[in-house]
Amino acid sequence: MDLTEYIPTVGSEWKGLLDAAFTMAQGAGEIQMRYFRSRNLQQSTKLNDSDVVTIADKESEAFILGYIRSHFPQHGIISEESGCDHDDREWRWVIDPLDGTTNFASGLPAFCVSIALERNREAVLGVVYAPYLGECFCAVRGEGAWLNGAPIHCSGKAEISKAVVATGMPYDRNDNPDNNLAEICRMALCVRGIRRMGSAAIDLCYTAAGFFDAYWELNLNRWDVAAGQLIAEEAGAVVESIRRNRNHSVLASNPLLHSAIRKILLQGLE
């Protein structure tokens, strides 16, 4: 899949940066596809048995970081596997080289590379590419959001009983009682369906495109949400934090359902 045909027309100040993000996403996606469903995929765990890393994560990250350091040596970086490198700089790339690693390691197709560029800690550009699915989402702040080059917008559904929403489970769910189980049980009684894709970046992008009507998750990291959150916002979704003490805990929803979804999630907390 050649992503260059899907690069949208944006302001001249963003063109070179967006081209670079697409180049990095394309390269990382090609690496991932070489390893996907391979019998010899090398993998290990990090924090616990739910937190998986593979050789595809590491090689995708190495490719992206090498590109940034070669083409944007004055930019800072935050990346999932390597951590921070001059993250106090004005321009900072926020990278999840393979979001949905558990899916990837299990042979499930919902995985992606997520690349965001921040200026003074605010995301201004984001690309999320799911290579097996052939879906490339992107956004530029103030200019809109796209899927494979076509503009996208969040859903216009207003009845919560007809909503299909997405969520995920935090890695520390066995150790922290604020683990989303109560929220899932309450939500399940109010909506048409709940889906668990296993990739925060894809969930945010699917909310942006109107495939999901809302998405929430607790205790994510900046690299999980930086690109997807911008894409959702530029597609018209409302995105907010739903915890003060659980890292990046986000709710993204179409505006018509936001207050109802929020009320269910925060029941007993406000």
Disulfide bonds with the S-S distance in Angstrom:
none
